[in-house]
Amino acid sequence: MEKSEYTTMAAVELRHWWYGGMRAITAALLDPLYTGRQGLRILDAGCGTGGDALFLRRYGEVVGLDYAAEAAELVAGRLPGRFTRGSVLALPFADDSFDLVTSFDVLYHRAVPDEAPALAEARRVLRPGGRLLIRLPAYEWLRSRHDRHVHTRRRYTASEVRSLLESAGFFVERCSYVLSLLFPLPATARLLERLTPDRGDESAMEMPARPLNAVLRAPMAVEAAWLSLGGSLPFGLSIMCLAHSGKLARVMVPAPRRQTHPGDPAGTELSLRR
């Protein structure tokens, strides 16, 4: 991502309608699972400038990770002692370290040439019963100048994201497009920009006027409410998927009843971890 985009993100992400709306949607997916839980460890893999990591602290202890030096400079003050510089392709954490891994708009990046190793790493550091929540940009035909600024490698369909997760050993629990009600606006804007000169210095994340910012948040709040009821959306600007690690805890299975002899074990340990 261009350095200017990190600076813009840090300046607006705690107030901008898009970030706020996406966090409401994140809460709609996570609240039913984690509200009231204690002792959760969470990794925000590709945390950028740390706004989402701050939000995720409502669920437990959060560690932020990002590879970019620009992000490290901006996030250090927001997550003192809770930030690690590193790559999603080789997470610097032990196996079974986290209950939840989030990755918001990361795997599409040019710095991640293949999603499979990143997903394998996320699954490795998840504990049995842990989950991954990812967000990715939708539809290759929506590629825009903003994609150039943030170094987009590819955009996706929901079926492609689901397939990537399943191939990595995850069990997909929820998968939906988001930013659907406002979809005609960004879709039209991205198509029209092909007819206008490219100044090369525009950002899609500039802060709008306060009244407009509030108006744009409302449709995303409606989407969040729908998702919280178990609904899904058939199209949108982004894709959100929640997936179970597919790793189960070790259990003890009693041995069949039989005549025992000295030294026979009382039971057999069966590992259900995949």
KOLDRENDO-153016 format. One record per residue (C-alpha): x, y, z; residue number from 1; residue in three letters. Coordinates in Angstrom, 3 decimals. Layout:
<recs>
REC|X|Y|Z|NUM|ALA
...
</recs>
This chain:
<recs>
REC|0.000|0.000|0.000|1|MET
REC|1.263|3.505|-0.773|2|GLU
REC|2.628|5.348|2.272|3|LYS
REC|0.083|8.132|1.761|4|SER
REC|-2.738|5.603|2.191|5|GLU
REC|-1.396|4.568|5.610|6|TYR
REC|-1.332|8.213|6.661|7|THR
REC|-4.897|8.735|5.441|8|THR
REC|-6.073|5.542|7.146|9|MET
REC|-4.598|6.543|10.496|10|ALA
REC|-6.247|9.949|10.267|11|ALA
REC|-9.783|8.804|9.421|12|VAL
REC|-10.321|5.166|10.416|13|GLU
REC|-11.810|5.902|13.825|14|LEU
REC|-14.463|8.231|12.334|15|ARG
REC|-14.995|7.319|8.661|16|HIS
REC|-18.379|5.776|7.759|17|TRP
REC|-16.814|2.846|5.880|18|TRP
REC|-14.604|1.744|8.761|19|TYR
REC|-17.399|2.240|11.281|20|GLY
REC|-19.855|0.327|9.138|21|GLY
REC|-17.459|-2.561|8.644|22|MET
REC|-16.875|-2.788|12.398|23|ARG
REC|-20.628|-2.933|12.958|24|ALA
REC|-20.762|-5.820|10.488|25|ILE
REC|-17.817|-7.490|12.243|26|THR
REC|-19.676|-7.202|15.541|27|ALA
REC|-22.787|-8.737|13.976|28|ALA
REC|-20.770|-11.854|13.143|29|LEU
REC|-18.686|-12.065|16.335|30|LEU
REC|-21.035|-10.910|19.110|31|ASP
REC|-23.146|-14.110|19.109|32|PRO
REC|-19.975|-16.171|19.551|33|LEU
REC|-17.772|-14.138|21.860|34|TYR
REC|-19.787|-11.671|23.927|35|THR
REC|-19.215|-12.540|27.574|36|GLY
REC|-16.351|-14.938|26.869|37|ARG
REC|-13.256|-14.564|29.054|38|GLN
REC|-9.563|-14.958|28.323|39|GLY
REC|-9.742|-14.908|24.520|40|LEU
REC|-6.542|-14.286|22.573|41|ARG
REC|-7.002|-12.568|19.232|42|ILE
REC|-4.593|-11.884|16.372|43|LEU
REC|-5.341|-9.107|13.894|44|ASP
REC|-3.128|-10.272|11.030|45|ALA
REC|-2.381|-7.303|8.823|46|GLY
REC|-3.612|-4.749|11.334|47|CYS
REC|-2.642|-1.665|9.337|48|GLY
REC|-2.708|1.363|11.626|49|THR
REC|-4.533|-0.458|14.417|50|GLY
REC|-8.115|0.804|14.372|51|GLY
REC|-9.663|-2.645|14.029|52|ASP
REC|-7.345|-4.069|16.686|53|ALA
REC|-8.603|-1.429|19.109|54|LEU
REC|-12.182|-2.416|18.295|55|PHE
REC|-11.460|-6.136|18.750|56|LEU
REC|-10.365|-5.572|22.370|57|ARG
REC|-14.061|-5.806|23.285|58|ARG
REC|-13.628|-9.585|22.851|59|TYR
REC|-10.286|-10.181|24.544|60|GLY
REC|-6.542|-9.620|24.413|61|GLU
REC|-5.493|-8.475|20.940|62|VAL
REC|-2.117|-8.707|19.233|63|VAL
REC|-1.640|-6.699|16.045|64|GLY
REC|0.707|-7.777|13.258|65|LEU
REC|1.732|-5.977|10.091|66|ASP
REC|4.681|-6.195|7.740|67|TYR
REC|4.804|-2.599|6.516|68|ALA
REC|7.232|-0.230|8.213|69|ALA
REC|4.741|2.603|7.610|70|GLU
REC|2.094|0.727|9.596|71|ALA
REC|4.531|-0.067|12.394|72|ALA
REC|5.343|3.609|12.855|73|GLU
REC|1.679|4.619|13.057|74|LEU
REC|0.302|1.739|15.144|75|VAL
REC|2.928|1.618|17.880|76|ALA
REC|1.227|4.291|19.973|77|GLY
REC|-2.185|2.667|19.643|78|ARG
REC|-1.102|-0.832|20.650|79|LEU
REC|1.800|-0.392|23.060|80|PRO
REC|3.422|-3.756|23.675|81|GLY
REC|0.781|-5.508|21.573|82|ARG
REC|2.224|-5.062|18.089|83|PHE
REC|4.545|-7.413|16.224|84|THR
REC|6.073|-6.691|12.870|85|ARG
REC|5.858|-9.729|10.631|86|GLY
REC|4.318|-11.368|7.587|87|SER
REC|1.041|-13.264|7.328|88|VAL
REC|3.017|-15.790|5.282|89|LEU
REC|5.172|-16.749|8.300|90|ALA
REC|3.424|-15.774|11.520|91|LEU
REC|5.941|-15.414|14.396|92|PRO
REC|3.714|-17.257|16.881|93|PHE
REC|3.544|-20.794|18.228|94|ALA
REC|0.977|-23.350|17.145|95|ASP
REC|-2.424|-23.118|18.868|96|ASP
REC|-1.822|-19.580|20.187|97|SER
REC|-5.091|-17.784|19.400|98|PHE
REC|-8.846|-18.243|19.714|99|ASP
REC|-9.604|-15.863|16.855|100|LEU
REC|-7.599|-14.595|13.884|101|VAL
REC|-8.902|-11.675|11.853|102|THR
REC|-7.536|-10.498|8.522|103|SER
REC|-9.273|-7.493|7.017|104|PHE
REC|-8.373|-6.658|3.417|105|ASP
REC|-4.947|-8.289|3.522|106|VAL
REC|-4.817|-11.496|1.471|107|LEU
REC|-5.698|-9.683|-1.764|108|TYR
REC|-2.469|-7.668|-1.535|109|HIS
REC|0.467|-7.922|-3.947|110|ARG
REC|2.685|-8.717|-0.960|111|ALA
REC|0.704|-11.975|-0.565|112|VAL
REC|1.367|-13.752|-3.892|113|PRO
REC|-0.607|-16.842|-2.820|114|ASP
REC|-3.404|-17.043|-0.238|115|GLU
REC|-2.781|-20.707|0.622|116|ALA
REC|0.362|-20.244|2.780|117|PRO
REC|-1.252|-17.344|4.650|118|ALA
REC|-4.380|-19.370|5.371|119|LEU
REC|-2.260|-22.337|6.461|120|ALA
REC|-0.416|-20.079|8.893|121|GLU
REC|-3.668|-18.680|10.275|122|ALA
REC|-4.958|-22.205|10.840|123|ARG
REC|-1.675|-23.272|12.446|124|ARG
REC|-1.788|-20.572|15.123|125|VAL
REC|-5.486|-21.126|15.891|126|LEU
REC|-6.365|-23.239|18.889|127|ARG
REC|-8.772|-26.168|18.539|128|PRO
REC|-12.191|-24.597|18.170|129|GLY
REC|-10.684|-21.296|16.993|130|GLY
REC|-12.025|-19.215|14.131|131|ARG
REC|-10.829|-17.019|11.277|132|LEU
REC|-12.714|-13.915|10.097|133|LEU
REC|-11.550|-12.434|6.809|134|ILE
REC|-12.684|-9.581|4.592|135|ARG
REC|-11.728|-9.271|0.937|136|LEU
REC|-12.693|-6.970|-1.969|137|PRO
REC|-15.346|-8.232|-4.385|138|ALA
REC|-15.493|-8.510|-8.173|139|TYR
REC|-12.540|-8.063|-10.475|140|GLU
REC|-14.613|-5.783|-12.710|141|TRP
REC|-14.687|-3.240|-9.850|142|LEU
REC|-10.916|-2.741|-9.999|143|ARG
REC|-10.201|0.976|-9.699|144|SER
REC|-7.506|3.564|-9.037|145|ARG
REC|-7.920|2.858|-5.348|146|HIS
REC|-6.784|-0.712|-6.054|147|ASP
REC|-3.600|0.674|-7.532|148|ARG
REC|-2.983|2.840|-4.455|149|HIS
REC|-3.426|-0.092|-2.067|150|VAL
REC|-1.535|-2.568|-4.300|151|HIS
REC|-4.428|-4.924|-5.046|152|THR
REC|-3.349|-8.218|-6.585|153|ARG
REC|-6.865|-9.588|-7.137|154|ARG
REC|-10.527|-9.208|-6.224|155|ARG
REC|-12.855|-12.125|-5.455|156|TYR
REC|-16.284|-13.678|-5.606|157|THR
REC|-17.842|-15.248|-2.504|158|ALA
REC|-17.561|-18.721|-4.012|159|SER
REC|-13.832|-18.194|-4.617|160|GLU
REC|-13.261|-17.134|-1.005|161|VAL
REC|-15.255|-20.089|0.278|162|ARG
REC|-13.219|-22.453|-1.901|163|SER
REC|-9.910|-20.995|-0.674|164|LEU
REC|-10.934|-21.486|2.947|165|LEU
REC|-12.192|-25.015|2.450|166|GLU
REC|-9.037|-25.995|0.566|167|SER
REC|-7.012|-24.751|3.554|168|ALA
REC|-8.936|-27.041|5.935|169|GLY
REC|-11.396|-24.500|7.326|170|PHE
REC|-15.105|-25.116|7.809|171|PHE
REC|-16.998|-22.059|6.519|172|VAL
REC|-19.752|-21.001|8.915|173|GLU
REC|-20.809|-17.651|7.421|174|ARG
REC|-19.964|-16.064|4.071|175|CYS
REC|-21.680|-12.987|2.682|176|SER
REC|-21.146|-9.975|0.501|177|TYR
REC|-21.344|-6.682|2.406|178|VAL
REC|-21.789|-3.026|1.518|179|LEU
REC|-24.724|-4.047|-0.626|180|SER
REC|-27.299|-1.314|-0.056|181|LEU
REC|-24.814|1.350|-1.150|182|LEU
REC|-23.355|-0.836|-3.889|183|PHE
REC|-24.739|1.218|-6.844|184|PRO
REC|-22.798|4.290|-5.672|185|LEU
REC|-19.246|2.874|-5.596|186|PRO
REC|-19.941|0.668|-8.609|187|ALA
REC|-21.070|3.652|-10.684|188|THR
REC|-18.208|5.815|-9.411|189|ALA
REC|-15.624|3.196|-10.327|190|ARG
REC|-17.018|2.764|-13.798|191|LEU
REC|-17.224|6.527|-14.390|192|LEU
REC|-13.684|7.145|-13.206|193|GLU
REC|-12.486|5.379|-16.343|194|ARG
REC|-13.773|8.401|-18.267|195|LEU
REC|-11.974|11.002|-16.132|196|THR
REC|-8.299|11.982|-15.976|197|PRO
REC|-6.171|10.119|-13.462|198|ASP
REC|-4.361|12.687|-11.282|199|ARG
REC|-2.570|9.915|-9.434|200|GLY
REC|-3.015|11.437|-5.979|201|ASP
REC|-6.645|10.655|-5.163|202|GLU
REC|-7.662|8.545|-2.173|203|SER
REC|-10.987|6.760|-1.779|204|ALA
REC|-10.732|7.192|2.000|205|MET
REC|-10.844|10.957|2.371|206|GLU
REC|-13.126|12.023|5.219|207|MET
REC|-16.532|13.259|3.949|208|PRO
REC|-18.495|16.070|5.569|209|ALA
REC|-20.006|15.098|8.917|210|ARG
REC|-23.676|15.005|7.759|211|PRO
REC|-22.805|12.842|4.745|212|LEU
REC|-20.622|10.604|6.906|213|ASN
REC|-23.597|9.952|9.206|214|ALA
REC|-25.980|9.293|6.312|215|VAL
REC|-23.635|6.746|4.744|216|LEU
REC|-23.322|4.833|8.020|217|ARG
REC|-27.075|4.125|8.176|218|ALA
REC|-27.290|1.538|5.336|219|PRO
REC|-24.352|-0.364|6.780|220|MET
REC|-26.073|-0.456|10.160|221|ALA
REC|-29.074|-2.034|8.422|222|VAL
REC|-26.804|-4.654|6.842|223|GLU
REC|-25.212|-5.383|10.225|224|ALA
REC|-28.650|-5.879|11.781|225|ALA
REC|-29.619|-8.292|8.991|226|TRP
REC|-26.419|-10.288|9.362|227|LEU
REC|-26.909|-10.469|13.141|228|SER
REC|-30.202|-12.256|12.452|229|LEU
REC|-28.385|-14.886|10.390|230|GLY
REC|-29.066|-13.336|6.989|231|GLY
REC|-26.681|-12.897|4.085|232|SER
REC|-26.412|-10.522|1.122|233|LEU
REC|-26.170|-11.608|-2.525|234|PRO
REC|-23.753|-8.935|-3.796|235|PHE
REC|-21.617|-6.095|-2.479|236|GLY
REC|-18.337|-4.264|-2.549|237|LEU
REC|-16.636|-6.644|-0.091|238|SER
REC|-16.905|-10.230|1.163|239|ILE
REC|-16.875|-11.341|4.810|240|MET
REC|-16.293|-14.982|5.748|241|CYS
REC|-16.240|-16.565|9.197|242|LEU
REC|-14.662|-20.008|9.341|243|ALA
REC|-13.949|-22.619|12.009|244|HIS
REC|-10.373|-23.892|12.154|245|SER
REC|-11.520|-27.492|11.726|246|GLY
REC|-9.146|-28.438|14.560|247|LYS
REC|-10.712|-30.393|17.422|248|LEU
REC|-9.318|-31.090|20.875|249|ALA
REC|-7.741|-34.371|21.889|250|ARG
REC|-10.214|-36.652|23.640|251|VAL
REC|-9.954|-39.909|25.571|252|MET
REC|-11.965|-42.775|24.155|253|VAL
REC|-12.519|-45.636|26.635|254|PRO
REC|-11.136|-48.952|25.497|255|ALA
REC|-13.652|-51.732|24.761|256|PRO
REC|-14.527|-53.841|27.820|257|ARG
REC|-12.448|-56.961|27.844|258|ARG
REC|-10.393|-59.134|30.094|259|GLN
REC|-7.458|-57.063|31.189|260|THR
REC|-3.940|-58.076|32.021|261|HIS
REC|-1.329|-56.271|34.031|262|PRO
REC|0.053|-53.365|32.067|263|GLY
REC|-2.991|-52.918|29.803|264|ASP
REC|-3.917|-49.237|29.300|265|PRO
REC|-7.261|-48.077|30.690|266|ALA
REC|-8.182|-46.296|27.509|267|GLY
REC|-6.955|-45.081|24.163|268|THR
REC|-6.245|-41.482|23.272|269|GLU
REC|-7.826|-40.571|19.971|270|LEU
REC|-6.611|-37.394|18.357|271|SER
REC|-9.347|-35.645|16.436|272|LEU
REC|-7.124|-32.764|15.502|273|ARG
REC|-6.735|-32.299|11.799|274|ARG
</recs>
